[in-house]
Amino acid sequence: MTSDWHVGSGLGRGEIDSLVQRDADNLPYLPAKTLTGILRDGCEQVALALDNGNERGRWHGWINFLFGDQPTLTQGAIETEPRPAVLSIRSAYLEPDLHAALKVNKHLTSAIAFIKPGVAIDGKTGSAKPDYLRFEEVVRMGAVLTAESNLDFSDYRDLPDDNKKVAYALLIAGAKMVERLGGKRRRGNGTCKITITDAEGDGQKGIQWLKENYQDIAAPPEWKPRKLSNNNAQNPEADSTWYTVSLTMTTQSPVVLPKRTVGNVVESLDYIPGRYFLRYLHQKLGDQLNVSQAISRGDLIITNATIEMTGKAGRPTPFCLFGEKLGGGLSEGQGVYNRFHEPEPQDIQLKGERGGYIGDFDGSHLPDYKTVSLELSTHNTIKDDVQRPTSDIGGVYSYQAIPARTLLKAKLHLPKSIKEHLDAAAQNWWENLKGKVRIGQSKKDQYGVVKIAAQQPEIIQPSKQADKLLYVWFLSDVLLRDERLNPTTHPDDFKQALEQALDLPEGALQEWKTDERTQQDLLSLMMRSHRTESWQVRWGLPRPSMLGWQAGSCTVYEVNEDIKPEKLAELAAKGIGDRCAEGYGQLCFNDPLLMKQLSSLKLKKLDPEAEKSIPAPAIPPDDSSFNYARTIEKAAWREAITNQALTIASDALKREEILGIKITQGNEEDSSPTSQPSMSQLGGLRSVFLKLQTQDDVGKVTSWLAALESVANRKEKWQKTEDGINKIRSLVEDPKIVWSCLRLDLDGSTVSPLNLDKLVITANGVEELKSELWAEAIRTLVDAMIRAQKRALEDAEKQAEKQTQDGEAA
């Protein structure tokens, strides 16, 4: 970025009207949507020139090949599925070393940007409009940001190399056309240079190829949806023994998983439904297994990916848990009641625990509790002819998303027969599940990258029955149908389905009710219905609503028959109801958390030392981000020096201690307070200090002081100061004094309220910045003290005048 830049977040704060976009580490970045849009504009300019102004020319067809179709600009009905983009661009972030250093140094995070004022000019008068003053956050120039991008031609089989060269050359040429981006880019902000690098260099070969072949290109190939790979052989029959493969998923960019749309805001789920990984399973296991058959028969189950907690998937908070309304609950780590076993206290008001995820229960402490802090990003769609977002093509909209670097856990369940089949087909087949996948909404650019890692399969251990009781905890939404095949949320229908799945006779499960439990108002069932809306992407139409029980529902039954532990383990693996392969219908049986009173337990305290962040290594001078890091450091130091100088200058004793200047009260003949020395002398002192730009300019100040001492009447004006001339001379001759005066010294001679080590991320930064900013620190301190002296003198004069008037009135 060759100038200051602003990519707005759509939000303001206090007096700031527009803040820049910041990532999860609170550092500015360039959103992928901004990069994709600005690159498309550049490529369209190239295509328009190569097509001699024809907006429907052959080169414009390659624009859609690169960036995908734009359905919002299509007039009339869309008959075919829009062509996806072969180009995928991710958000651009600061260089890794600089990003790592700023991530752990929160004192410098704010210094990377500054507040820039602006006004609107009245076209008729040429002056500023009233009430149009605005303040915008702007990132400092000099930043180098890097984004990952790739051209994925996998949807086009047997694509000729010349076609790939056309796409690449067009992209390189389009990047050359981009000169600025972001807000106010036509008024000086956002000038930039985009360089696309590959294994062969900076793309100059692509430009040369374009010069030689731009007239002889073919039309872009037709796109056809790629069929999923699938082994059509018959899978072995499933048995009752099941295995689980633990999957660790790390979001490498924000992930939007649409929950519902409210106005222009797309709200997101806080977990990844298992259905988003079915296509990925086809790609990874399709050569060894008939994945379609396994999914349809319920032999391949992928659970929802929820936030990781102590190495395992977080489980939705059970609805039987209630927390004290004041100062209690899972989030507070105390005051939690299990209403299956504890009555509601008489003098304490409870509220149900909703949302969030909990970890394993050790029996002596409350389980860990986490929520996913969803981030909100605002975007807009720019209409080309007016260069503004309009509602005709999307306008302004916001996405809620799971933040980047969120760790989630899911499981892949499969029967023993399928596992053995995969073992025979490929050794360590589960390692093929490792990789990256793009899921969710807007996955071609800014959102949706998830990295997946897999562990070795483990057998699912049987659950134990709890004294003729069966506790059931819904780990995901459960979809069931009644005898007429209609969606149902009646508890009796679930009980019947559970009896059938466990091979129990009808009536073997009964709601746990006794006279004692009824008297204590204990609960035995806490189930909530939940409706899920979904969308058919290929058809472009909504799917039927899915009605079922919400994750977190729970119930406890009395059991009149013996339940085989193997059956419980099999049902826990397979799930119950419809669409289990997509993550629905997951159950947990007889978890200790549901079987114990919790009101006396508290959350286990964590070791505070374990939460301390490790400082990043200092950035060396030969690092490419060193110069920009030093720019940020200087800005932070200047702000710290200014704030400290103003604070110290407001203290009269400090002004007397450092410069020897003070205010004396008048005598009986003249009661007016007087500045020592006079303000005219201090004005001259300030003027000479403006000449102090480096340590080589010390002589300009000392010679002025020597000249002052050589003139009797001028020297006399400094006689009543506290050795002011010598203190000023020492201030400029000893480089350490100013840092000690500002209480920013690191030598230990002064207790410092602000440690300069916290404002440095480069090697040898403290000493080099002290040397570079020494003159500026002195100028700032002296100027602040002289201005404070003038204000104090004016206040003293007003006070003396008021006392005189009060005396005359008396």
C-alpha positions in Angstrom: 0.0 0.0 0.0 1.7 3.2 -1.2 -0.7 5.5 0.6 -2.9 5.5 3.7 -5.9 3.2 3.1 -9.3 2.5 4.5 -11.4 -0.6 4.0 -14.4 0.1 6.1 -16.2 -2.3 8.5 -19.5 -0.4 8.3 -19.3 0.4 12.0 -18.3 3.4 14.0 -17.3 4.0 17.6 -17.9 7.1 19.7 -16.8 10.1 17.6 -15.3 7.9 14.9 -17.7 7.5 12.0 -16.0 4.7 10.2 -13.7 2.0 11.4 -11.4 -0.2 9.3 -11.9 -3.9 8.9 -9.9 -5.9 11.4 -9.3 -9.6 11.7 -9.6 -11.8 14.7 -6.4 -10.4 16.1 -7.7 -6.9 15.8 -5.3 -6.1 12.9 -6.3 -4.4 9.6 -6.6 -6.6 6.6 -7.9 -6.6 3.0 -11.1 -8.7 2.7 -11.1 -11.2 -0.1 -14.3 -9.8 -1.4 -12.6 -6.4 -1.9 -9.7 -8.0 -3.7 -11.9 -10.2 -5.9 -14.1 -7.2 -6.9 -11.2 -4.9 -7.6 -9.4 -7.6 -9.6 -12.5 -8.3 -11.6 -12.8 -4.6 -12.4 -9.2 -4.6 -13.6 -9.7 -7.7 -15.8 -12.9 -6.2 -17.3 -10.9 -3.2 -18.3 -8.4 -5.5 -20.0 -11.1 -7.5 -21.7 -12.9 -4.3 -22.9 -9.7 -3.1 -24.6 -8.9 -6.5 -26.1 -12.5 -6.8 -27.4 -12.3 -3.3 -28.9 -15.1 -2.0 -26.7 -17.4 -5.0 -27.3 -18.9 -5.9 -23.9 -20.0 -9.3 -25.2 -16.8 -10.2 -26.8 -14.8 -13.4 -26.4 -12.5 -11.9 -23.7 -15.5 -11.1 -21.6 -16.5 -14.7 -21.6 -13.1 -15.5 -20.0 -14.1 -13.0 -17.2 -16.9 -15.3 -16.2 -14.7 -18.3 -16.6 -12.3 -16.7 -14.1 -14.6 -15.0 -11.6 -17.9 -16.9 -12.2 -21.3 -15.7 -13.4 -23.1 -12.8 -11.8 -26.7 -14.0 -11.4 -27.8 -10.7 -9.9 -27.0 -8.9 -13.1 -28.9 -11.4 -15.3 -32.1 -10.2 -16.8 -35.0 -12.6 -16.8 -35.2 -16.2 -15.5 -32.0 -18.2 -14.9 -32.3 -21.4 -16.8 -29.0 -23.0 -16.0 -26.9 -23.3 -12.9 -24.5 -20.3 -12.7 -20.9 -21.1 -13.6 -18.6 -21.2 -10.6 -15.3 -19.3 -10.4 -12.0 -21.1 -11.1 -10.2 -18.3 -9.3 -10.3 -18.4 -5.5 -8.8 -15.5 -3.6 -8.4 -15.3 0.2 -8.1 -12.3 2.4 -4.8 -10.4 2.5 -3.1 -10.2 5.8 0.1 -8.5 7.1 3.3 -10.3 6.7 3.6 -13.3 9.0 6.4 -12.0 11.2 4.8 -8.6 11.7 1.4 -10.2 12.2 2.8 -12.6 14.9 4.6 -9.7 16.7 1.6 -7.4 16.7 -0.8 -10.2 17.7 0.9 -10.6 21.1 1.7 -6.9 21.5 -1.6 -5.2 22.1 0.0 -1.9 22.9 1.0 -1.4 19.2 -2.3 -2.6 17.7 -3.9 0.8 17.7 -0.8 2.6 16.4 -1.1 0.9 13.0 -4.0 3.2 12.2 -4.9 6.8 13.0 -8.0 9.0 12.9 -8.3 11.3 9.8 -10.8 14.2 9.9 -12.8 15.2 6.8 -15.6 17.6 5.8 -18.1 18.0 3.0 -17.8 21.0 0.8 -20.8 23.1 -0.2 -20.7 23.3 -4.0 -22.2 26.7 -4.1 -20.2 28.5 -1.4 -17.0 26.5 -1.6 -16.9 26.3 2.2 -17.5 23.4 4.6 -21.0 22.4 5.2 -22.3 22.7 8.8 -22.6 19.5 10.7 -20.7 17.5 8.1 -17.4 17.0 10.1 -16.5 13.3 10.1 -13.7 11.2 11.4 -12.5 8.0 9.7 -9.9 5.5 10.8 -7.1 5.1 8.3 -4.3 2.6 8.2 -0.8 3.9 7.7 0.9 3.6 4.3 3.7 1.2 3.7 1.9 -2.0 4.6 2.6 -5.2 2.6 -0.2 -7.7 2.7 -0.2 -11.2 1.3 -3.2 -13.3 0.1 -3.4 -16.8 -1.1 -5.0 -17.5 -4.5 -5.3 -20.4 -6.8 -6.8 -21.4 -10.1 -8.8 -24.6 -9.8 -9.5 -26.2 -13.2 -10.8 -29.5 -11.7 -14.3 -28.8 -12.9 -13.0 -28.8 -16.5 -11.6 -32.1 -17.6 -8.9 -32.3 -20.2 -8.6 -28.5 -20.4 -5.9 -27.5 -22.9 -2.8 -25.8 -21.6 -3.5 -22.8 -23.9 -6.8 -22.2 -22.1 -5.1 -22.2 -18.8 -2.6 -19.7 -20.1 -5.4 -17.4 -21.3 -7.0 -17.4 -17.8 -3.6 -16.8 -16.1 -2.5 -14.0 -18.5 -5.9 -12.2 -18.1 -5.5 -12.3 -14.3 -1.9 -11.0 -14.5 -3.0 -8.1 -16.8 -6.0 -7.3 -14.6 -3.8 -7.0 -11.6 -1.5 -4.5 -13.4 -4.6 -2.3 -14.0 -5.4 -2.0 -10.3 -3.9 1.2 -8.9 -6.1 1.8 -5.8 -8.7 0.2 -3.6 -10.9 0.8 -0.6 -12.8 3.8 0.6 -11.9 7.4 -0.7 -9.6 5.8 -3.3 -10.4 8.6 -5.7 -9.3 11.2 -3.1 -5.8 9.9 -2.4 -6.4 6.9 -0.2 -5.7 3.3 -1.1 -3.1 3.6 -3.8 -1.4 0.3 -4.2 0.5 -2.1 -6.3 -0.7 -5.7 -6.7 1.9 -8.4 -7.7 0.9 -11.9 -8.5 3.8 -14.3 -7.9 4.0 -18.0 -8.8 6.7 -20.6 -9.0 8.1 -19.0 -12.1 8.3 -15.4 -10.9 6.1 -12.3 -10.9 4.0 -13.2 -14.0 6.0 -11.4 -16.7 5.8 -14.6 -18.8 2.0 -14.3 -18.7 2.1 -10.7 -20.0 4.5 -11.7 -22.8 2.3 -14.6 -23.8 -0.7 -12.2 -23.9 1.1 -9.8 -26.2 1.9 -12.6 -28.6 -1.4 -14.5 -28.6 -4.2 -12.1 -27.6 -5.8 -12.3 -31.1 -5.9 -16.0 -31.4 -7.7 -17.2 -28.3 -10.6 -19.7 -28.3 -13.9 -19.2 -26.5 -14.0 -20.4 -22.9 -15.0 -24.1 -22.4 -18.5 -25.0 -21.4 -19.0 -25.8 -17.8 -20.8 -28.9 -16.6 -21.2 -29.9 -13.0 -18.7 -32.6 -12.0 -20.0 -35.9 -10.9 -18.8 -37.2 -7.6 -16.4 -40.1 -7.5 -18.1 -43.2 -6.2 -17.1 -46.9 -6.2 -20.3 -48.7 -7.4 -19.3 -52.0 -5.9 -21.6 -53.5 -3.2 -20.6 -52.6 0.3 -20.5 -55.3 3.0 -23.4 -55.5 5.4 -23.1 -53.5 8.6 -22.7 -55.3 12.0 -23.3 -54.1 15.6 -19.7 -53.1 16.4 -18.9 -49.5 15.5 -15.8 -47.5 15.2 -15.2 -43.7 15.3 -12.7 -41.6 13.6 -12.0 -38.3 15.4 -11.8 -35.3 13.0 -10.1 -32.0 14.0 -11.3 -29.1 12.0 -9.6 -25.7 12.0 -11.2 -22.7 10.3 -8.6 -21.0 8.3 -10.9 -18.2 7.3 -14.3 -17.1 8.7 -17.1 -19.6 7.9 -20.7 -18.6 7.1 -23.2 -21.4 7.7 -26.6 -19.7 7.1 -29.1 -20.1 9.9 -31.6 -17.5 8.8 -31.7 -14.1 7.1 -33.0 -11.1 9.1 -33.2 -8.0 6.9 -29.8 -7.7 5.2 -28.0 -9.8 7.8 -27.2 -13.5 7.2 -27.0 -15.1 10.6 -24.8 -18.1 11.0 -24.8 -21.3 13.0 -22.1 -21.7 15.7 -21.3 -25.2 14.5 -20.7 -27.0 11.2 -23.5 -29.4 10.3 -22.3 -32.8 9.1 -24.1 -32.5 5.8 -21.4 -30.0 4.6 -18.8 -32.8 4.6 -20.7 -35.4 2.6 -19.2 -34.2 -0.7 -15.8 -34.3 0.9 -16.3 -37.9 2.0 -17.1 -38.7 -1.6 -13.9 -37.1 -2.8 -11.7 -38.8 -0.2 -13.3 -42.3 0.1 -15.1 -42.6 -3.2 -12.4 -44.7 -4.8 -12.4 -47.4 -2.1 -16.1 -47.4 -1.0 -19.5 -47.0 -2.4 -20.1 -43.8 -0.4 -23.6 -43.2 -1.7 -24.8 -46.6 -0.7 -23.1 -46.3 2.7 -24.8 -43.0 3.4 -28.2 -44.1 2.2 -28.0 -47.3 4.4 -26.8 -45.3 7.4 -23.4 -47.0 7.5 -21.4 -43.8 7.3 -22.2 -41.1 9.9 -20.6 -37.7 10.0 -21.5 -35.8 13.2 -21.8 -32.0 13.5 -18.5 -30.2 14.2 -18.7 -28.3 17.4 -16.1 -26.2 19.3 -13.2 -28.2 20.8 -13.1 -28.6 24.5 -10.1 -30.3 26.1 -9.5 -32.4 23.0 -13.1 -33.4 22.4 -16.1 -32.0 20.7 -18.2 -29.7 22.9 -21.7 -30.9 23.6 -24.8 -28.7 23.5 -25.8 -27.6 27.0 -28.6 -29.9 28.3 -31.9 -28.2 29.0 -32.2 -29.8 32.4 -29.6 -27.5 33.7 -30.7 -24.2 35.3 -28.6 -21.4 36.8 -29.1 -18.8 39.4 -30.4 -15.7 37.7 -28.1 -13.4 39.7 -24.4 -14.4 39.8 -24.9 -18.0 38.8 -24.9 -20.3 35.8 -22.4 -22.2 33.7 -20.8 -18.9 32.5 -20.1 -17.9 36.1 -18.9 -21.3 37.1 -21.3 -21.7 40.1 -24.9 -21.9 41.1 -26.0 -24.6 38.6 -28.9 -26.9 39.3 -29.8 -30.2 37.7 -33.6 -30.2 37.7 -33.7 -34.0 37.1 -32.4 -34.4 40.7 -32.7 -31.0 42.4 -35.8 -29.0 43.2 -35.9 -25.2 42.5 -34.8 -23.4 45.7 -37.4 -21.2 47.4 -35.5 -18.0 47.7 -33.4 -18.1 44.5 -34.8 -17.5 41.1 -33.4 -19.8 38.4 -33.3 -19.5 34.6 -32.7 -22.2 32.1 -29.3 -22.6 30.5 -29.5 -22.1 26.8 -26.8 -22.0 24.2 -23.1 -22.8 24.5 -21.3 -26.0 24.8 -19.9 -28.0 27.7 -17.0 -30.4 28.1 -16.6 -33.7 30.0 -17.8 -33.9 33.6 -15.3 -35.2 36.2 -17.9 -35.6 39.0 -16.2 -33.0 41.4 -16.3 -29.8 39.3 -18.7 -28.1 36.9 -17.8 -28.9 33.3 -16.0 -26.3 31.2 -18.4 -24.0 29.3 -17.7 -22.3 26.0 -19.6 -20.2 23.4 -18.6 -19.4 19.9 -18.2 -15.6 19.5 -19.5 -15.1 16.0 -18.0 -12.2 14.1 -20.0 -9.8 11.9 -18.6 -8.3 8.6 -20.4 -5.9 6.4 -20.0 -6.0 2.6 -21.6 -4.3 -0.4 -22.1 -4.9 -4.1 -21.0 -2.0 -6.3 -23.0 -1.1 -9.4 -20.6 -0.3 -12.2 -22.3 2.8 -13.7 -22.8 4.7 -10.5 -19.9 3.2 -8.5 -22.1 2.9 -5.5 -23.8 0.0 -3.8 -27.5 -0.2 -4.8 -30.4 -2.4 -3.7 -30.8 -3.5 -7.4 -27.8 -5.8 -7.2 -27.5 -6.6 -3.5 -26.6 -3.3 -1.9 -25.2 -3.4 1.6 -25.4 -6.7 3.5 -23.7 -8.4 6.5 -22.5 -11.9 7.2 -22.2 -13.5 10.6 -19.5 -16.1 10.7 -17.5 -18.5 12.8 -14.1 -16.7 13.2 -10.9 -17.9 11.7 -8.6 -20.2 13.7 -11.6 -21.7 15.6 -10.9 -25.3 16.6 -13.8 -27.7 16.1 -14.2 -31.5 16.6 -16.4 -34.0 14.7 -16.6 -37.7 14.4 -17.0 -40.2 11.5 -18.8 -43.3 12.7 -18.7 -46.5 10.6 -19.4 -50.2 11.4 -16.6 -52.7 11.7 -17.4 -54.3 8.3 -16.9 -51.0 6.5 -13.7 -50.3 8.4 -12.3 -53.7 7.5 -13.3 -53.1 3.9 -11.4 -49.8 3.9 -8.4 -51.4 5.6 -8.2 -53.9 2.8 -8.5 -51.2 0.1 -5.9 -48.8 1.5 -3.5 -49.0 4.5 -4.0 -46.0 6.9 -7.0 -44.9 4.8 -8.1 -42.4 7.4 -5.0 -40.3 6.5 -6.7 -39.6 3.2 -9.3 -37.6 5.1 -6.7 -34.9 5.8 -6.9 -31.9 3.7 -8.8 -28.6 3.1 -12.4 -28.1 2.1 -14.4 -25.0 1.2 -17.9 -24.9 2.7 -20.7 -22.6 3.5 -21.7 -19.3 1.9 -19.4 -17.1 -0.1 -16.8 -19.9 -0.1 -15.0 -18.8 -3.3 -13.3 -15.8 -1.7 -13.4 -14.6 1.9 -15.1 -17.4 3.7 -15.3 -21.1 4.2 -11.8 -22.6 4.3 -11.6 -25.5 6.8 -8.5 -27.7 7.4 -9.3 -31.3 8.4 -7.0 -33.7 10.3 -8.0 -37.3 11.2 -7.0 -39.8 13.9 -6.9 -43.6 13.8 -10.2 -45.3 14.3 -11.2 -46.4 17.8 -13.9 -48.8 18.8 -17.0 -47.2 20.4 -17.3 -48.6 24.0 -20.7 -49.7 25.3 -22.6 -47.4 27.7 -23.7 -48.7 31.1 -27.3 -48.6 32.4 -28.0 -46.6 35.5 -30.1 -48.6 38.0 -33.1 -49.2 35.8 -32.9 -45.6 34.5 -32.0 -44.4 31.0 -30.8 -40.9 30.6 -31.0 -39.6 27.0 -29.2 -36.4 25.9 -29.7 -35.0 22.4 -26.3 -34.0 20.9 -27.9 -32.8 17.7 -31.3 -32.1 16.3 -33.4 -35.2 16.0 -35.9 -35.6 13.1 -38.6 -38.2 13.5 -41.8 -39.1 11.7 -45.1 -40.4 13.1 -47.1 -43.3 11.8 -48.4 -41.1 8.9 -44.9 -40.1 8.0 -45.4 -36.5 9.1 -42.7 -34.8 11.1 -43.4 -35.1 14.8 -42.2 -33.6 18.0 -44.4 -35.6 20.4 -42.5 -37.2 23.2 -44.4 -40.4 22.9 -43.3 -40.8 19.3 -39.7 -40.5 20.4 -40.2 -43.0 23.2 -41.6 -45.5 20.8 -38.8 -45.0 18.3 -36.3 -45.5 21.1 -37.9 -48.7 22.2 -37.8 -50.1 18.7 -34.2 -49.1 18.2 -33.2 -50.8 21.4 -35.3 -54.0 20.7 -37.5 -53.3 23.7 -41.1 -54.3 24.0 -43.7 -51.5 23.9 -44.1 -49.8 27.2 -40.6 -50.8 28.5 -39.7 -47.2 28.8 -41.8 -45.0 31.1 -41.4 -41.4 32.3 -39.6 -41.3 35.6 -42.3 -40.2 38.0 -42.8 -41.0 41.7 -44.8 -39.3 44.5 -41.6 -38.0 46.0 -40.4 -36.5 42.7 -43.8 -35.0 42.0 -43.8 -33.4 45.5 -40.4 -31.9 44.9 -41.4 -30.8 41.4 -38.5 -32.6 39.8 -38.4 -32.8 36.0 -38.0 -35.9 33.9 -38.3 -34.4 30.4 -36.9 -31.2 28.9 -37.4 -31.2 25.2 -37.8 -28.3 22.8 -38.9 -28.3 19.2 -36.8 -26.7 16.5 -37.4 -25.9 12.9 -34.6 -25.8 10.4 -34.8 -24.1 7.0 -32.5 -25.0 4.1 -31.9 -24.1 0.5 -31.6 -26.2 -2.6 -28.6 -24.6 -4.3 -29.0 -26.2 -7.7 -32.7 -25.4 -8.0 -32.4 -22.0 -6.4 -35.5 -22.8 -4.3 -36.1 -23.3 -0.6 -36.4 -26.9 0.7 -39.2 -28.0 2.9 -38.8 -27.0 6.6 -37.4 -29.7 8.9 -39.2 -30.0 12.2 -37.6 -31.9 15.1 -36.3 -31.7 18.6 -33.5 -29.3 19.4 -30.0 -30.3 20.3 -29.7 -30.1 24.1 -33.1 -31.7 24.8 -32.9 -34.4 27.4 -35.1 -36.9 29.2 -34.9 -39.8 31.7 -36.9 -43.0 31.6 -37.6 -45.8 34.0 -36.7 -49.1 32.2 -38.7 -52.2 32.9 -36.4 -54.5 30.8 -32.7 -55.1 30.5 -31.0 -53.1 27.8 -28.0 -54.6 26.1 -25.0 -52.2 26.4 -24.0 -53.2 22.8 -27.4 -51.8 21.6 -26.8 -48.5 23.4 -23.4 -48.2 21.8 -24.8 -49.0 18.3 -27.6 -46.5 18.7 -25.2 -43.8 19.9 -23.1 -44.4 16.8 -25.9 -44.7 14.3 -28.3 -42.1 15.6 -32.0 -42.1 15.5 -34.6 -40.7 13.0 -34.1 -39.2 9.6 -30.9 -37.9 8.0 -28.5 -39.4 10.5 -25.7 -39.5 8.0 -25.8 -35.7 7.9 -25.3 -35.3 11.7 -28.9 -35.4 12.9 -30.2 -37.8 15.5 -27.0 -38.1 17.6 -27.7 -39.2 21.2 -25.8 -39.7 24.4 -26.9 -42.2 27.0 -26.4 -42.1 30.8 -23.9 -39.3 30.9 -22.8 -38.6 34.5 -23.6 -34.9 34.2 -27.3 -35.7 34.0 -27.2 -38.2 36.9 -25.8 -35.9 39.7 -26.7 -32.9 41.8 -24.6 -29.9 40.7 -25.6 -27.0 43.0 -22.7 -27.5 45.4 -20.1 -27.7 42.6 -17.9 -25.0 41.1 -15.8 -24.7 38.0 -12.2 -25.8 38.3 -9.8 -22.9 38.5 -7.3 -22.6 35.7 -3.6 -21.9 36.2 -3.1 -18.2 35.3 0.5 -18.9 34.2 -0.8 -21.3 31.5 -2.8 -18.4 29.8 0.2 -16.1 29.4 1.1 -15.5 25.8 4.7 -16.1 24.6 6.3 -13.0 23.2 7.2 -13.1 19.5 10.8 -12.8 18.5 12.0 -9.3 17.5 11.9 -8.5 13.8 15.4 -8.3 12.4 16.5 -5.4 10.1 16.8 -7.8 7.1 13.1 -8.8 7.4 10.8 -7.4 4.7 8.4 -6.1 7.3 11.1 -4.3 9.3 10.5 -0.8 7.9 6.7 -0.9 8.4 7.2 -2.3 11.9 9.4 0.6 12.7 6.8 3.0 11.3 4.3 1.6 13.7 6.7 1.8 16.6 7.4 5.5 15.9 3.8 6.3 15.8 3.2 4.5 19.2 6.3 6.3 20.7 5.2 9.7 19.5 1.7 9.2 21.0 3.2 8.0 24.3 5.7 10.9 24.4 2.9 13.5 23.7 0.5 12.0 26.3 3.3 11.8 28.9 4.5 15.3 28.2 1.1 16.8 28.6 0.5 15.0 31.9 3.9 16.1 33.3 3.5 19.7 32.1 0.3 20.1 33.9 2.2 19.8 37.3 3.7 23.1 38.4 6.3 21.3 40.5 7.5 19.2 37.5 7.8 22.4 35.4 10.0 23.9 38.1 12.0 20.7 38.5 12.7 20.2 34.8 13.0 23.7 33.3 13.2 25.7 36.5 10.2 27.9 35.5 7.6 28.9 38.0 4.9 31.5 38.8 5.5 33.9 41.7 2.8 35.8 43.5 2.7 39.6 43.5 3.6 41.9 46.4 1.6 44.7 48.1 2.4 47.2 45.4 1.6 44.9 42.5 -0.5 41.8 43.4 -0.4 40.4 39.8 1.3 37.0 39.5 4.4 36.8 37.4 6.0 34.1 35.3 9.7 33.4 36.0 11.1 34.0 33.4 8.7 36.2 31.4 6.5 34.7 28.7 8.5 36.6 26.1 11.6 34.8 27.2 9.8 31.5 27.1 8.5 32.3 23.6 12.1 32.8 22.5 13.1 29.5 24.2 10.4 27.7 22.3 11.5 29.2 19.0 15.1 28.1 19.5 14.0 24.6 20.5 12.2 24.3 17.2 15.7 24.3 15.6 16.6 21.2 17.6 16.0 18.5 15.0 18.9 16.1 15.8 21.6 15.8 18.4 23.9 17.7 16.0 21.7 20.8 16.7 22.5 20.9 20.4 24.9 23.8 19.8 22.1 26.0 18.5 20.4 25.8 21.9 23.5 26.1 24.0 24.8 29.1 22.0 21.4 30.8 22.6 21.8 30.1 26.3 25.3 31.5 26.3 24.2 34.6 24.4 21.4 35.1 27.0 23.9 34.9 29.9 26.2 37.5 28.2 23.4 40.1 28.2 22.8 41.5 31.7 19.2 42.5 31.3 18.2 39.2 29.6 20.1 37.2 32.2 18.3 39.2 35.0 15.0 37.9 33.8 16.1 34.3 34.6 17.5 35.2 38.1 14.3 34.2 39.9 14.0 30.8 38.2 15.2 27.7 39.9 18.5 27.5 38.1 16.5 27.4 34.8 19.4 28.1 32.4 21.6 25.3 33.8 18.7 22.9 33.8 17.8 23.6 30.2 21.5 23.2 29.2 21.7 19.9 31.0 18.5 18.7 29.3 20.0 19.1 25.8 23.5 18.0 26.7 22.6 14.8 28.5 20.6 12.4 26.2 19.3 10.4 29.2 17.6 13.3 31.0 14.6 13.8 28.7 13.6 10.1 29.0 14.0 10.3 32.8 11.9 13.4 32.9 9.2 11.8 30.8 9.4 8.8 33.1 10.0 6.6 30.1 13.6 5.6 31.0 14.4 1.9 31.1 17.6 2.2 33.2 15.8 1.8 36.5 16.6 5.3 37.7 12.9 6.1 37.7 9.8 4.0 38.3 8.2 4.0 34.9 4.5 3.8 34.4 5.0 3.0 30.7 7.6 0.4 29.8 9.1 1.2 26.3 9.8 -2.5 25.8 6.0 -2.9 25.3 6.2 -0.4 22.3 8.9 -2.2 20.4 8.8 -5.3 18.2 12.0 -4.8 16.2 15.6 -5.7 17.1 17.4 -2.9 19.0 14.3 -0.9 18.8 14.5 0.9 22.1 18.0 2.3 21.7 17.5 3.2 18.0 14.2 4.9 18.7 15.6 6.8 21.7 18.3 8.2 19.5 16.0 9.0 16.5 13.2 10.6 18.6 15.4 12.3 21.2 15.1 15.8 19.7 11.4 15.4 19.1 10.9 14.3 22.7 12.6 17.4 24.0 10.7 19.7 21.7 7.4 18.1 22.7 8.2 18.3 26.4 9.4 21.9 26.3 6.5 23.0 24.2 4.0 21.3 26.5 5.6 22.9 29.6 5.6 26.4 28.1 2.0 26.2 27.0 1.1 24.8 30.4 3.0 27.7 32.0 1.0 30.3 30.0 -2.4 28.6 30.9 -1.4 28.5 34.6 -0.4 32.2 34.5 -3.7 33.2 32.9 -5.6 31.2 35.6 -3.5 32.9 38.3 -4.2 36.3 36.9 -7.9 35.7 36.8 -7.8 34.4 40.4 -5.9 37.5 41.5 -8.3 39.8 39.7 -11.3 38.1 41.3 -9.7 38.5 44.8 -9.1 42.2 44.2 -12.7 42.7 43.1 -14.0 40.8 46.1 -11.7 42.9 48.4 -13.0 46.2 46.9 -16.6 45.0 47.3 -16.0 44.2 50.9 
